[in-house]
Amino acid sequence: MAVRFGLIGCGRIAERHIRTLSRCQGAELIAVSDIQEERMNEAEHLYSTLTSESKPIHKYADYSKLLLNPDIDVIVISTLSGLHASITKQALLMNKHIVLEKPIALSLKDANDIIELAQDNGRHVLVCQQLRYRPIMCEIKQLVDSGAIGKIYLGVVTMRIQRSPEYYSAAPWRGSWAEDGGMLINQGIHFIDLLQWFLGDVQQIYGEMTRGALPKQTEDVALGILTFKNKAKGVIEANSITYPKNLDNAISLFGEKGTISIGGASFDKIYRWSIADHPETEESLEQLLQNRDEHYYMYEDLLHVLAKKKKHVLVDANEGKRAIETIFGLYQSAITRQPVPLPLPSFSTSNMAGETGWFL
Ligand SMILES: NC(=O)c1ccc[n+]([C@@H]2O[C@H](COP(=O)([O-])OP(=O)(O)OC[C@H]3O[C@@H](n4cnc5c(N)ncnc54)[C@H](O)[C@@H]3O)[C@@H](O)[C@H]2O)c1
């Protein structure tokens, strides 16, 4: 029998989930929820067009009614970030599995609550830090873990993107500390998650930030210097005010036996891929680069876990928490102007709302 999904939040990113679900064998979208009726209608229309399925989809203006539907096995949560934690907790209490858009939560307390509830109820939470499922990233992870690159001394992530005034005005939650978190929590999280996946836990972080002229609360420029537990160093350089449009996202690893540096607007370019005793043909690398079907592999991962073919999803709630905790450390450091050791005792992006020192 198919695994039945209900999706809450039919906005911009929901389309990606619906398109992916329509291609997944053994998955069926049976319900959606949004406070905007036309968005639910659009979601239903898209899914039925893609699947040629004429069965109507249940539509709920109130998501708590969707959670009460006993036929739904998995809840996809793609609402604004400020609602992620409360909906996830309610859904876990209703014994649902979860596909949760990043970030897992906007406070460490909420992330911890989610981890605990998932454990207590024996449910799976998959956090959409989907770049880990991209084949080129899996190849890098395999090279790091096998020791092929040797000891890694430095990892660098850069994000040079443009988010326009229109992007922020299209949805009022964007750019607010309480509902969105900052640019690192919204966009930078993917690259920071990759850096940690490759290099392990962060021991300490120092950060500085500033912001531009857009009428919003959060940062537009962030810089971080990291020390990992394995003593590797890391650098984060991120901005969302690159004029006039997106320039580059890149990740580079510098190890004793190899350098890997990939980038481009969509990680579609290899700047250097040079590993001692590990020649890779241009053709095989190009094939890996071209495969950007990470959303599909992400859903496949969950479906395999639910079919008991494997035990855990790759990006569970603990991994979701790890990504936000490093970013929270950078935010904390930008406020105190001191290096911050991890793990943090507590942090919420709402802490940032009253702070001005970081951009003065
Ligand atoms: N993984 C990724 O690469 C990626 C990319 C983009 C966005 N996201 C994440 O996805 C989430 C949504 O982003 P978006 O750009 O689609 O936002 P959006 O504003 O376009 O969509 C959010 C939707 O949630 C709906 N909503 C609001 N309150 C609701 C409620 N109480 N019940 C049901 N629906 C409600 C809104 O009406 C809207 O349709 C954010 O958390 C964002 O961080 C992830």
Ligand as a Chemical Component Dictionary entry (heavy atoms), coordinates in Angstrom:
data_LIG
# 
_chem_comp.id                   LIG 
_chem_comp.type                 NON-POLYMER 
_chem_comp.pdbx_formal_charge   0 
_chem_comp.three_letter_code    LIG 
# 
loop_
_chem_comp_atom.comp_id 
_chem_comp_atom.atom_id 
_chem_comp_atom.alt_atom_id 
_chem_comp_atom.type_symbol 
_chem_comp_atom.charge 
_chem_comp_atom.model_Cartn_x 
_chem_comp_atom.model_Cartn_y 
_chem_comp_atom.model_Cartn_z 
_chem_comp_atom.pdbx_ordinal 
LIG N1  N1  N 0  14.904 23.451 1.094  1  
LIG C1  C1  C 0  14.983 24.522 0.323  2  
LIG O1  O1  O 0  15.845 24.630 -0.546 3  
LIG C2  C2  C 0  13.981 25.639 0.503  4  
LIG C3  C3  C 0  13.787 26.575 -0.506 5  
LIG C4  C4  C 0  12.827 27.574 -0.294 6  
LIG C5  C5  C 0  12.120 27.629 0.907  7  
LIG N2  N2  N 1  12.376 26.706 1.884  8  
LIG C6  C6  C 0  11.652 26.768 3.171  9  
LIG O2  O2  O 0  10.286 26.481 2.929  10 
LIG C7  C7  C 0  9.455  27.238 3.788  11 
LIG C8  C8  C 0  8.433  27.983 2.943  12 
LIG O3  O3  O 0  9.080  28.852 2.062  13 
LIG P1  P1  P 0  8.309  29.456 0.789  14 
LIG O4  O4  O 0  9.295  30.283 0.078  15 
LIG O5  O5  O -1 7.588  28.372 0.079  16 
LIG O6  O6  O 0  7.251  30.409 1.537  17 
LIG P2  P2  P 0  5.850  30.932 1.002  18 
LIG O7  O7  O 0  5.535  32.155 1.797  19 
LIG O8  O8  O 0  5.851  31.014 -0.489 20 
LIG O9  O9  O 0  4.853  29.758 1.397  21 
LIG C9  C9  C 0  4.415  29.522 2.719  22 
LIG C10 C10 C 0  2.965  29.047 2.634  23 
LIG O10 O10 O 0  2.526  28.720 3.949  24 
LIG C11 C11 C 0  1.161  29.126 4.038  25 
LIG N3  N3  N 0  0.745  29.247 5.435  26 
LIG C12 C12 C 0  0.951  30.280 6.289  27 
LIG N4  N4  N 0  0.371  30.021 7.487  28 
LIG C13 C13 C 0  -0.214 28.797 7.373  29 
LIG C14 C14 C 0  -0.959 27.985 8.255  30 
LIG N5  N5  N 0  -1.250 28.372 9.509  31 
LIG N6  N6  N 0  -1.424 26.801 7.793  32 
LIG C15 C15 C 0  -1.172 26.390 6.524  33 
LIG N7  N7  N 0  -0.443 27.135 5.647  34 
LIG C16 C16 C 0  0.024  28.306 6.067  35 
LIG C17 C17 C 0  1.138  30.448 3.289  36 
LIG O11 O11 O 0  -0.189 30.838 2.936  37 
LIG C18 C18 C 0  2.001  30.111 2.089  38 
LIG O12 O12 O 0  1.251  29.598 1.021  39 
LIG C19 C19 C 0  10.385 28.153 4.592  40 
LIG O13 O13 O 0  10.575 27.595 5.859  41 
LIG C20 C20 C 0  11.686 28.142 3.811  42 
LIG O14 O14 O 0  12.834 28.253 4.669  43 
LIG C21 C21 C 0  13.273 25.721 1.690  44 
# 
loop_
_chem_comp_bond.comp_id 
_chem_comp_bond.atom_id_1 
_chem_comp_bond.atom_id_2 
_chem_comp_bond.value_order 
_chem_comp_bond.pdbx_ordinal 
LIG N1  C1  SING 1  
LIG C1  O1  DOUB 2  
LIG C1  C2  SING 3  
LIG C2  C3  SING 4  
LIG C2  C21 DOUB 5  
LIG C3  C4  DOUB 6  
LIG C4  C5  SING 7  
LIG C5  N2  DOUB 8  
LIG N2  C6  SING 9  
LIG N2  C21 SING 10 
LIG C6  O2  SING 11 
LIG C6  C20 SING 12 
LIG O2  C7  SING 13 
LIG C7  C8  SING 14 
LIG C7  C19 SING 15 
LIG C8  O3  SING 16 
LIG O3  P1  SING 17 
LIG P1  O4  DOUB 18 
LIG P1  O5  SING 19 
LIG P1  O6  SING 20 
LIG O6  P2  SING 21 
LIG P2  O7  DOUB 22 
LIG P2  O8  SING 23 
LIG P2  O9  SING 24 
LIG O9  C9  SING 25 
LIG C9  C10 SING 26 
LIG C10 O10 SING 27 
LIG C10 C18 SING 28 
LIG O10 C11 SING 29 
LIG C11 N3  SING 30 
LIG C11 C17 SING 31 
LIG N3  C12 SING 32 
LIG N3  C16 SING 33 
LIG C12 N4  DOUB 34 
LIG N4  C13 SING 35 
LIG C13 C14 SING 36 
LIG C13 C16 DOUB 37 
LIG C14 N5  SING 38 
LIG C14 N6  DOUB 39 
LIG N6  C15 SING 40 
LIG C15 N7  DOUB 41 
LIG N7  C16 SING 42 
LIG C17 O11 SING 43 
LIG C17 C18 SING 44 
LIG C18 O12 SING 45 
LIG C19 O13 SING 46 
LIG C19 C20 SING 47 
LIG C20 O14 SING 48 
# 
